């Protein structure tokens, strides 16, 4: 009986957390399809990760953790991703991504970037 109750509580907690994650994703631009999302995840992991650390916890560039990204207004993140930061090593990615892509990446960084690197 105790195991059944414990399982039910754990299942409810898992469902509640899945609902919260979905809410964060629903704020992201809807125009980015699944295949493009996978490409963007791969790009962030490989290209951004080369300076910001493979786990995005910092390296040559600052950490891109959810906690740090939550402190930065979304529009600022989008601008930095898309246009870069003049006078710093941070390049703009506008030759490789659209503004909608940059906005999707910014949303994902603020929500906690996906850890699954198989995408």
Secondary structure, 3 states (H helix, E strand, C coil): CHHHHHHHHHHHHHHHHHHHHHHHHHCCCCCCCHHHHHHHHHHHHHHHHHHHCCCCCCCCCCCCCHHHHHCCCHHHHHHHHHHCCCCCCCCCCCCCCCHHHHHHHHHHHHHCCCCCCCC
